[in-house]
Amino acid sequence: MPLFTDQFLKRMSTTTMNPKVLIIDDDDDLRYSLKRVLSGRQYEVIEAGSGEDGLVQG
């Protein structure tokens, strides 16, 4: 099951600025995979390994 639909990603990629996404998850492999996919679609990706780190990053 995809995390994001193609329609959602296309709509988000039509903006003039690169949208920013904050990924918070304690699974390093999952964060890496999501970052790779979203970066390839021109998203600015910020990642954090915990909610506390995410609050600092975001």
N, CA, C and O atoms as CSV, one atom per row, in Angstrom:
chain,resi,resn,atom,element,x,y,z
A,1,MET,N,N,0.835,-1.175,0.000
A,1,MET,CA,C,0.000,0.000,0.000
A,1,MET,C,C,0.885,1.245,0.000
A,1,MET,O,O,1.710,1.406,0.900
A,2,PRO,N,N,0.734,2.127,-0.985
A,2,PRO,CA,C,1.593,3.308,-1.062
A,2,PRO,C,C,1.288,4.305,0.053
A,2,PRO,O,O,0.142,4.460,0.474
A,3,LEU,N,N,2.328,4.969,0.515
A,3,LEU,CA,C,2.146,5.985,1.547
A,3,LEU,C,C,1.528,7.251,0.980
A,3,LEU,O,O,0.766,7.937,1.660
A,4,PHE,N,N,1.861,7.560,-0.271
A,4,PHE,CA,C,1.340,8.738,-0.939
A,4,PHE,C,C,0.805,8.323,-2.299
A,4,PHE,O,O,1.437,7.529,-2.995
A,5,THR,N,N,-0.339,8.845,-2.683
A,5,THR,CA,C,-0.879,8.540,-4.006
A,5,THR,C,C,-0.153,9.379,-5.049
A,5,THR,O,O,0.372,10.448,-4.739
A,6,ASP,N,N,-0.124,8.893,-6.283
A,6,ASP,CA,C,0.500,9.655,-7.364
A,6,ASP,C,C,-0.179,11.010,-7.541
A,6,ASP,O,O,0.483,12.010,-7.814
A,7,GLN,N,N,-1.500,11.039,-7.385
A,7,GLN,CA,C,-2.236,12.293,-7.526
A,7,GLN,C,C,-1.762,13.309,-6.483
A,7,GLN,O,O,-1.567,14.481,-6.804
A,8,PHE,N,N,-1.579,12.866,-5.242
A,8,PHE,CA,C,-1.102,13.754,-4.190
A,8,PHE,C,C,0.297,14.277,-4.519
A,8,PHE,O,O,0.561,15.473,-4.396
A,9,LEU,N,N,1.180,13.388,-4.934
A,9,LEU,CA,C,2.558,13.789,-5.231
A,9,LEU,C,C,2.616,14.736,-6.415
A,9,LEU,O,O,3.401,15.684,-6.401
A,10,LYS,N,N,1.805,14.507,-7.441
A,10,LYS,CA,C,1.778,15.408,-8.601
A,10,LYS,C,C,1.282,16.790,-8.190
A,10,LYS,O,O,1.836,17.805,-8.612
A,11,ARG,N,N,0.239,16.825,-7.368
A,11,ARG,CA,C,-0.306,18.102,-6.921
A,11,ARG,C,C,0.733,18.865,-6.105
A,11,ARG,O,O,0.879,20.078,-6.262
A,12,MET,N,N,1.440,18.177,-5.253
A,12,MET,CA,C,2.441,18.826,-4.423
A,12,MET,C,C,3.647,19.294,-5.238
A,12,MET,O,O,4.281,20.287,-4.883
A,13,SER,N,N,3.967,18.597,-6.318
A,13,SER,CA,C,5.155,18.941,-7.093
A,13,SER,C,C,4.907,20.074,-8.077
A,13,SER,O,O,5.845,20.520,-8.739
A,14,THR,N,N,3.672,20.554,-8.193
A,14,THR,CA,C,3.381,21.631,-9.133
A,14,THR,C,C,3.610,23.003,-8.532
A,14,THR,O,O,3.469,24.004,-9.234
A,15,THR,N,N,3.956,23.084,-7.263
A,15,THR,CA,C,4.234,24.372,-6.647
A,15,THR,C,C,5.596,24.867,-7.112
A,15,THR,O,O,6.441,24.076,-7.531
A,16,THR,N,N,5.807,26.177,-7.037
A,16,THR,CA,C,7.072,26.735,-7.505
A,16,THR,C,C,8.211,26.485,-6.524
A,16,THR,O,O,9.375,26.444,-6.923
A,17,MET,N,N,7.890,26.322,-5.270
A,17,MET,CA,C,8.917,26.036,-4.274
A,17,MET,C,C,8.905,24.543,-3.965
A,17,MET,O,O,7.880,23.876,-4.099
A,18,ASN,N,N,10.053,24.034,-3.553
A,18,ASN,CA,C,10.096,22.641,-3.136
A,18,ASN,C,C,9.402,22.508,-1.791
A,18,ASN,O,O,9.790,23.158,-0.820
A,19,PRO,N,N,8.382,21.671,-1.732
A,19,PRO,CA,C,7.716,21.477,-0.441
A,19,PRO,C,C,8.662,20.805,0.553
A,19,PRO,O,O,9.546,20.035,0.177
A,20,LYS,N,N,8.452,21.113,1.808
A,20,LYS,CA,C,9.295,20.566,2.873
A,20,LYS,C,C,8.522,19.478,3.617
A,20,LYS,O,O,7.345,19.645,3.940
A,21,VAL,N,N,9.197,18.370,3.882
A,21,VAL,CA,C,8.585,17.242,4.583
A,21,VAL,C,C,9.467,16.877,5.765
A,21,VAL,O,O,10.688,16.778,5.638
A,22,LEU,N,N,8.833,16.677,6.921
A,22,LEU,CA,C,9.544,16.216,8.116
A,22,LEU,C,C,9.153,14.767,8.348
A,22,LEU,O,O,7.980,14.459,8.557
A,23,ILE,N,N,10.139,13.878,8.313
A,23,ILE,CA,C,9.914,12.450,8.552
A,23,ILE,C,C,10.411,12.141,9.965
A,23,ILE,O,O,11.578,12.361,10.286
A,24,ILE,N,N,9.511,11.628,10.800
A,24,ILE,CA,C,9.879,11.239,12.161
A,24,ILE,C,C,9.584,9.757,12.312
A,24,ILE,O,O,8.427,9.338,12.261
A,25,ASP,N,N,10.624,8.972,12.497
A,25,ASP,CA,C,10.463,7.533,12.716
A,25,ASP,C,C,11.748,6.998,13.318
A,25,ASP,O,O,12.838,7.463,12.983
A,26,ASP,N,N,11.624,6.021,14.207
A,26,ASP,CA,C,12.821,5.458,14.827
A,26,ASP,C,C,13.472,4.375,13.979
A,26,ASP,O,O,14.522,3.851,14.350
A,27,ASP,N,N,12.874,4.034,12.859
A,27,ASP,CA,C,13.416,3.021,11.951
A,27,ASP,C,C,14.294,3.709,10.899
A,27,ASP,O,O,13.789,4.371,9.993
A,28,ASP,N,N,15.613,3.543,11.032
A,28,ASP,CA,C,16.559,4.192,10.118
A,28,ASP,C,C,16.312,3.811,8.664
A,28,ASP,O,O,16.378,4.666,7.781
A,29,ASP,N,N,16.029,2.538,8.409
A,29,ASP,CA,C,15.815,2.082,7.037
A,29,ASP,C,C,14.579,2.721,6.422
A,29,ASP,O,O,14.593,3.096,5.250
A,30,LEU,N,N,13.519,2.847,7.197
A,30,LEU,CA,C,12.296,3.469,6.695
A,30,LEU,C,C,12.529,4.942,6.390
A,30,LEU,O,O,12.111,5.436,5.343
A,31,ARG,N,N,13.197,5.647,7.303
A,31,ARG,CA,C,13.499,7.062,7.054
A,31,ARG,C,C,14.353,7.221,5.809
A,31,ARG,O,O,14.108,8.120,5.005
A,32,TYR,N,N,15.345,6.371,5.638
A,32,TYR,CA,C,16.207,6.435,4.455
A,32,TYR,C,C,15.398,6.234,3.180
A,32,TYR,O,O,15.561,6.976,2.211
A,33,SER,N,N,14.532,5.236,3.185
A,33,SER,CA,C,13.730,4.941,1.992
A,33,SER,C,C,12.782,6.086,1.655
A,33,SER,O,O,12.680,6.496,0.499
A,34,LEU,N,N,12.094,6.595,2.665
A,34,LEU,CA,C,11.180,7.716,2.421
A,34,LEU,C,C,11.937,8.951,1.932
A,34,LEU,O,O,11.488,9.639,1.015
A,35,LYS,N,N,13.081,9.225,2.546
A,35,LYS,CA,C,13.870,10.383,2.129
A,35,LYS,C,C,14.315,10.243,0.681
A,35,LYS,O,O,14.276,11.206,-0.084
A,36,ARG,N,N,14.729,9.066,0.318
A,36,ARG,CA,C,15.201,8.842,-1.054
A,36,ARG,C,C,14.083,9.054,-2.079
A,36,ARG,O,O,14.285,9.704,-3.105
A,37,VAL,N,N,12.907,8.500,-1.790
A,37,VAL,CA,C,11.773,8.650,-2.709
A,37,VAL,C,C,11.345,10.115,-2.805
A,37,VAL,O,O,11.181,10.650,-3.901
A,38,LEU,N,N,11.169,10.748,-1.665
A,38,LEU,CA,C,10.681,12.128,-1.673
A,38,LEU,C,C,11.707,13.109,-2.224
A,38,LEU,O,O,11.337,14.055,-2.920
A,39,SER,N,N,12.977,12.906,-1.932
A,39,SER,CA,C,14.022,13.773,-2.485
A,39,SER,C,C,14.052,13.666,-4.001
A,39,SER,O,O,14.271,14.659,-4.696
A,40,GLY,N,N,13.833,12.466,-4.511
A,40,GLY,CA,C,13.786,12.265,-5.959
A,40,GLY,C,C,12.621,12.974,-6.612
A,40,GLY,O,O,12.627,13.199,-7.823
A,41,ARG,N,N,11.631,13.324,-5.830
A,41,ARG,CA,C,10.460,14.054,-6.337
A,41,ARG,C,C,10.528,15.527,-5.944
A,41,ARG,O,O,9.509,16.215,-5.896
A,42,GLN,N,N,11.727,15.994,-5.666
A,42,GLN,CA,C,12.027,17.405,-5.409
A,42,GLN,C,C,11.483,17.934,-4.082
A,42,GLN,O,O,11.230,19.133,-3.961
A,43,TYR,N,N,11.301,17.078,-3.104
A,43,TYR,CA,C,10.916,17.522,-1.768
A,43,TYR,C,C,12.163,17.825,-0.963
A,43,TYR,O,O,13.179,17.144,-1.099
A,44,GLU,N,N,12.085,18.838,-0.131
A,44,GLU,CA,C,13.141,19.080,0.846
A,44,GLU,C,C,12.790,18.222,2.062
A,44,GLU,O,O,11.750,18.423,2.689
A,45,VAL,N,N,13.647,17.281,2.386
A,45,VAL,CA,C,13.341,16.311,3.431
A,45,VAL,C,C,14.194,16.571,4.663
A,45,VAL,O,O,15.417,16.685,4.588
A,46,ILE,N,N,13.516,16.661,5.791
A,46,ILE,CA,C,14.172,16.756,7.088
A,46,ILE,C,C,13.777,15.491,7.838
A,46,ILE,O,O,12.617,15.082,7.797
A,47,GLU,N,N,14.719,14.877,8.511
A,47,GLU,CA,C,14.391,13.637,9.202
A,47,GLU,C,C,14.818,13.682,10.659
A,47,GLU,O,O,15.771,14.364,11.035
A,48,ALA,N,N,14.079,12.932,11.463
A,48,ALA,CA,C,14.363,12.834,12.893
A,48,ALA,C,C,14.044,11.420,13.358
A,48,ALA,O,O,13.126,10.773,12.854
A,49,GLY,N,N,14.820,10.958,14.325
A,49,GLY,CA,C,14.654,9.597,14.830
A,49,GLY,C,C,13.690,9.466,15.996
A,49,GLY,O,O,13.404,8.360,16.455
A,50,SER,N,N,13.181,10.620,16.483
A,50,SER,CA,C,12.225,10.580,17.592
A,50,SER,C,C,11.345,11.822,17.520
A,50,SER,O,O,11.661,12.787,16.824
A,51,GLY,N,N,10.247,11.779,18.246
A,51,GLY,CA,C,9.368,12.929,18.293
A,51,GLY,C,C,10.046,14.153,18.871
A,51,GLY,O,O,9.846,15.273,18.401
A,52,GLU,N,N,10.854,13.928,19.901
A,52,GLU,CA,C,11.581,15.037,20.519
A,52,GLU,C,C,12.541,15.682,19.518
A,52,GLU,O,O,12.595,16.906,19.405
A,53,ASP,N,N,13.296,14.856,18.793
A,53,ASP,CA,C,14.195,15.383,17.758
A,53,ASP,C,C,13.403,16.080,16.656
A,53,ASP,O,O,13.845,17.090,16.107
A,54,GLY,N,N,12.240,15.537,16.338
A,54,GLY,CA,C,11.395,16.138,15.306
A,54,GLY,C,C,10.937,17.531,15.681
A,54,GLY,O,O,10.861,18.408,14.821
A,55,LEU,N,N,10.627,17.752,16.956
A,55,LEU,CA,C,10.233,19.087,17.401
A,55,LEU,C,C,11.379,20.078,17.264
A,55,LEU,O,O,11.171,21.244,16.928
A,56,VAL,N,N,12.586,19.604,17.528
A,56,VAL,CA,C,13.759,20.468,17.379
A,56,VAL,C,C,14.016,20.757,15.899
A,56,VAL,O,O,14.316,21.894,15.535
A,57,GLN,N,N,13.903,19.747,15.053
A,57,GLN,CA,C,14.162,19.884,13.617
A,57,GLN,C,C,13.089,20.729,12.928
A,57,GLN,O,O,13.397,21.571,12.084
A,58,GLY,N,N,11.838,20.496,13.293
A,58,GLY,CA,C,10.707,21.124,12.600
A,58,GLY,C,C,10.579,22.554,12.941
A,58,GLY,O,O,9.678,23.229,12.442
